[in-house]
Amino acid sequence: MGWTDDRVATLKKLWLDGLSASQIAKQLGGVTRNAVIGKVHRLGLSGRAAPSQPARPVFKAPRPARPVAAAPAAPRRMVAETVTSTPSMPMPQPVHRIEEPGSATVLTLGAHMCKWPIGDPSSDGFTFCGRRNGEIGPYCREHAQVAYQQPQSGKKKTGPTELARSLRRYI
């Protein structure tokens, strides 16, 4: 379909009203968005009254944060353990103590020395542990216990609270 004088006049009016090329193509019918853009450039139409803005999705206000529930005073067991179950070994808890200044600095730290940082790196008293490192990683045995904690037992949490928590995402 050709560009008649009426269609060109309509194109100019819609362009200056701020409609996009695709909106103009839909109103004119029989032309594509690219044909409208080409005609606008050939006519030398420059500015618009107001640039078209794509419709923005309406966002919902964020939900307020849920209040943190206080932890129960004593843990409750939901299922009684049977005699046939293997007793689980309690995890050794690392002892958190205040670190004394280490024996190694950045300049004296060797390949087989514990690289656990002690103190604030921006202060003059910053050191590294400096003891002989263990079999695992760059830390001594005590610092490796803190750095590499074992995962909790493979037993999954079950019970009404876990079920309610998992169903909340679908509600």
Secondary structure, DSSP 8 states (H G I E B T S, - for coil): ----HHHHHHHHHHHHTT--HHHHHHHH-S--HHHHHHHHHHHT----SS----------------------SS---SS---TTS-----------------SB-TTT--TTB---EES-TTSTT-EE--SB--SSTTS-HHHHHHHS-----S----SHHHHHHHHGGG-
